[in-house]
């Protein structure tokens, strides 16, 4: 895998929003930093969006029913919009 695995979270750091990976050993890895909470939410949702898109492609290639991936897509969209999943 070429990117930092998710989940990624948004943390408020002074006047900025930091997108970080899940703390391991009590330390975060910084993924991105922005002044916009909305942009931070969208960036933080990237691992879930990638996973959802991969599920869609896999399901379509195997002619699986839509309900096998709809919840992954819906959860990724909610996270990107800053809504709890």
Buried (B, 14 or more C-beta within 10 A) or exposed (E): EEEBEBEBBBBEEEEEBBBBBEEEEEEBEEBBBBEEEEBBBBBBBBBBBBBBBEBBEEBEEEEEEEEEBBEBBEBBBBBBEBEEE
